[in-house]
Amino acid sequence: MGSLPYFDMGLYHDLVKEILAGHQVYDRISMGEIKDRTELSRKYSIPLANRMEKDGWVRRDGDERVILKIWQS
């Protein structure tokens, strides 16, 4: 089994901000959009999306993620 990627907390917050930018609560985003916005490969974007689910930013609905909260600066 491969190891999970590590994201520095500052980098993680920057990636979350980039993914959520311009979206509202209950908007849907695809993994393709997450990959495009972060410029990460699938290998890294899926664990990132899973971490966002764990942290309550999004929830998975089929192949998409539903935004549950937006970044408050």
C-alpha positions in Angstrom: 0.0 0.0 0.0 1.4 3.4 -1.0 1.8 6.2 1.5 -0.6 9.2 1.5 0.8 12.5 0.4 1.6 15.1 3.1 0.3 18.7 2.6 1.8 21.5 4.7 -1.1 23.2 6.5 -0.3 26.5 4.8 -0.3 24.9 1.4 -3.5 23.0 2.3 -5.2 26.2 3.1 -4.0 27.9 -0.1 -5.3 24.9 -2.1 -8.7 25.0 -0.3 -9.0 28.7 -1.0 -8.1 28.2 -4.7 -10.7 25.4 -5.1 -13.5 27.2 -3.3 -12.8 30.7 -4.9 -15.9 32.0 -6.8 -18.2 29.3 -5.4 -21.1 29.4 -3.0 -22.4 26.9 -0.5 -24.1 23.9 -2.2 -22.3 24.5 -5.5 -21.0 21.4 -7.1 -17.4 20.9 -8.2 -15.9 18.0 -10.1 -12.6 16.3 -9.6 -11.6 17.6 -12.9 -12.2 21.2 -11.7 -10.2 20.5 -8.5 -7.3 19.1 -10.6 -7.5 22.1 -13.0 -7.6 24.7 -10.2 -4.8 23.2 -8.2 -2.7 21.9 -11.1 -2.3 18.6 -9.1 -2.3 15.2 -10.6 -5.0 12.7 -9.7 -2.6 11.0 -7.3 -2.6 14.2 -5.2 -6.0 15.7 -5.9 -8.0 12.7 -4.7 -6.4 12.7 -1.2 -6.8 16.5 -1.1 -10.5 16.2 -1.8 -10.8 13.4 0.8 -9.1 15.7 3.4 -11.5 18.5 2.4 -14.4 16.0 3.1 -12.9 15.0 6.4 -12.6 18.7 7.4 -16.2 19.5 6.4 -15.5 21.7 3.4 -17.2 19.4 0.9 -19.2 16.2 0.8 -19.0 13.7 -2.0 -22.1 13.1 -4.1 -21.3 10.6 -6.9 -18.5 12.0 -9.0 -18.8 15.5 -7.6 -18.2 17.3 -4.4 -20.9 19.6 -2.9 -19.5 22.7 -1.1 -20.6 22.8 2.5 -18.8 26.0 3.5 -16.7 28.7 1.9 -13.4 30.2 3.0 -13.8 33.1 5.3 -10.7 35.4 5.3 
